[in-house]
Amino acid sequence: MKKEDKSEVKKKRKLKFHVKVILFIILLIVYAFTIGTKGIYVRDYVIKTKRLSSEFNGFKILHFSDLQYGSTMKKSDVKKLVKKINETKADLVIFTGDLISSNKNINEEEESFLKEQFSKINSEYGKYFVLGDEDDNNVISILSVAGFTNLSNNPQEVYIDNTNPILLINDKITAFMPNYKTNAYKIMVIHDPDEFTDYKDYNFQMVLSGHTLNGSLNIYGIKNVFIDSKYTKSYQKIGNTKLFVSPGLGTKNIKARLFNHPTINLYRFVIN
């Protein structure tokens, strides 16, 4: 083969490679804006502990966050969410904030719809919430009417019979913690995981949070660029505390998700 022919073959191979890369990038973008925002996945965690009595064995907590209604989450998605939550048969349900997208002004019909749908969520031991940075009094009204209890300055003890309780508590805790038994299973419920930083010494067993969407676009090597938090993992252990950051359901600045589908967390307790 002549030298000119070899050079031409190399050029064609290089061109094919560039075309494949461009097509791959286009497919990723299309995926992120379409398929990546669809579906609702359940991420299942097993929580082993000796701190609770055997009555809590098999107890399930469902945690969801950042619905961002009006972004990529529409009415049909809310209905699917409620159905998916009820399918888990969770004993307790927790929402960690940002119900409605900051770019969405809901009307009375949509407000009634959200109240109706969230009223359908079943939970024997209650439904609880904390506010996100985009939530307002309207969100408090929607969730309260739907049967959710606001944890802000309102810690809650969850008992099975007269057993050692699970304590749900928001971050305004300095005045409350001395009043609670040290043997309670303490769960801190917050929106932004960075809020936990000031409370590491309170020896929580779990922290449930949201806010970051786990980066929304999970691209290896640059994922952390999309996370506005020092806590960049969906789960990590800090001392003796298990910190969980929900991937969330909707979207924020960009209506796309890559390798990070809308997800809810389910925590199953195993008493050992």
KABELUR-V16108 format. One record per backbone hydrogen bond with DSSP energy under -0.5 kcal/mol. NH is the residue of the N-H (numbers start at 1). CO is the residue of the C=O. If there is no record, write none. Layout:
{{NH;CO} {NH;CO}}
//
This chain:
{{6;2} {7;3} {8;4} {9;5} {10;6} {11;7} {12;8} {13;9} {14;10} {15;11} {16;12} {17;13} {18;14} {19;15} {20;16} {21;17} {22;18} {23;19} {24;20} {25;21} {26;22} {27;23} {28;24} {29;25} {30;26} {31;27} {32;28} {33;29} {34;30} {34;31} {36;31} {37;34} {38;35} {41;262} {43;41} {43;264} {44;42} {45;266} {47;45} {47;268} {48;46} {49;270} {56;53} {57;54} {58;269} {59;56} {61;267} {62;92} {63;61} {63;265} {64;94} {66;97} {67;98} {68;98} {69;99} {70;73} {71;68} {73;68} {74;72} {78;74} {79;75} {80;76} {81;77} {82;78} {83;79} {84;80} {85;81} {86;82} {87;83} {88;84} {88;85} {89;86} {90;85} {91;60} {92;60} {93;126} {94;62} {95;128} {96;64} {101;69} {104;101} {105;103} {106;104} {111;107} {112;108} {113;109} {114;110} {115;111} {116;112} {117;113} {118;114} {119;115} {120;116} {120;117} {121;118} {125;91} {126;123} {127;147} {128;93} {129;149} {130;95} {135;132} {139;136} {140;136} {141;137} {142;138} {143;139} {144;140} {145;141} {146;142} {147;144} {148;143} {149;127} {151;129} {154;151} {156;168} {158;166} {159;157} {163;160} {166;158} {167;165} {167;185} {168;156} {168;166} {169;167} {169;187} {170;151} {173;171} {176;173} {177;173} {179;176} {180;177} {184;181} {185;165} {186;184} {187;167} {188;186} {188;206} {189;169} {190;188} {190;208} {193;191} {193;210} {195;192} {196;193} {197;194} {198;195} {199;196} {200;197} {202;199} {203;200} {205;186} {206;186} {207;242} {208;188} {209;244} {210;191} {212;210} {213;246} {215;212} {216;213} {217;215} {218;216} {218;258} {219;217} {220;218} {222;219} {223;219} {225;222} {226;223} {227;224} {228;226} {229;227} {232;230} {236;243} {238;236} {238;241} {239;237} {241;238} {242;205} {243;236} {243;241} {244;207} {244;242} {245;234} {246;209} {246;244} {249;65} {249;66} {250;66} {252;254} {256;254} {257;32} {258;216} {263;248} {264;41} {265;63} {266;43} {267;61} {268;45} {268;266} {269;59} {269;267} {270;47} {272;49} {272;270}}
//
